[in-house]
Amino acid sequence: MSLPSCRPFLKNITTKALTTAAPAWRPTIVLDEWVQKEARPISLKQLTFFARNLNLDKLLTSAEYLRKEIPTRLAHRLRDLQSLPYAVVSNRHISHVYELYYSAFEDFRKVQPIKTVAQNDVYCELVRSKLNDHLTIIPSLAMGVLECRDMMPAEIIDEFVYTLLRSRISRRVIAEHHLALTQSFGNPSSQQQSEDEFIGQVFLKCNAERVLKTCGFLAQSLAKKSYPNAVVPEIQLEGHLNATFPYILSHLEYVIGELLRNSVAAVMDSAEQQGKPPSPIKVLVCEAPQHVIFRFSDQGGGIPRDIMPYLWSFSKGPRPEARLQNLQKVPRLAATMLEVASKSDVTAEHLIPQTGQGLGSLAQRSPDSKLGIGLPMSRIYAEYWAGALNVHGLEGYGTDQFLHISKLGNKNEQLSTRASMDQL
């Protein structure tokens, strides 16, 4: 979906949240050339099929795909940023995002064709460096849209954020997948062993019960830190718990972790108010021919009517100043479940193998820090591989959260392949 232009709203913009220094605008001739190129979406099945029986030709083909795809996807998002009203893109947080994107675009577009292992190794170092630099994107973007929430219509700015974050996920998926393939190629003795579970970043056998137990254990551990003297609710699992499917494990853990954390917190707050023991949280797994559906049911009091319209919004909703203050305490965010967990929270029994960033390398944040982006980010992750996330609340009683996962891995990543300014 292309973003609508925001220029008609420019005359209504105030000077709130602006800095005196405007971003350094650069000539756009080179950018124009890259914006004319289409991004090439890929599916989980394509990622795994191509990476089986990895050899040098496949590794270099993967590097070439990444070399062309990263600057193309960055170019479209840069053009989207340039389509914002000047007062919005001049916000110091949005400007920071723009500068990071432009710097990465300039570096990646200049990379020459990769024809040797040595050239690939140098390229991978650049990729790792940029992935690390861009950990500041999510909190910066969230703070920027909160500060500019009165400058643009909510539906426009939220669509802009969704587009940027979908693109961010897409770049990290293909980048981290290639890094994992490079690591496997450099260690052939472990390559065959790892293909039983992982191919690159794709976990071939995500098991519903195992993921639920892992995320449930972490959600309960975090709740004990926030409510040290309270009873933590039980998480009851039922249904097709043996369902397995290919997926990016960190995506699934993030979504399920956020949903369980929300339910646990709601149930414990409700139990404290009523002076009763917490009711159990029930998770039902249903396996269909093409999907796996998770239903998370709690009796945590539901969702207040005044909050429901803003459930999926980054720019609107209650307590914006408190959210801003909490975001300022989290300068780097990878959007993973393990970011809110300490090493002591994760035991060997509960930790699912990770092929991406290790727990120790992730930015840590307090489980009490309410950032207001958990559900919107979860929906972006859920929809990325053609899934869905919906929430139905009965105010005064509880909430049902439904997560649909495409089971076959044959759906292309859902991303905006064209920039909004192409339509102007």
PyMOL commands that set and color helices and strands:
alter all, ss='L'
color gray80, all
select helices_A, chain A and resi 7-12+29-35+44-51+56-82+86-89+92-109+117-147+154-186+188-194+208-226+249-274+308-310+320-328+337-340+343-345+359-361+374-384+420-423
alter helices_A, ss='H'
color red, helices_A
select strands_A, chain A and resi 198-199+202-207+235-239+244-248+281-287+291-298+388-394+398-406
alter strands_A, ss='S'
color yellow, strands_A
deselect
rebuild
show_as cartoon
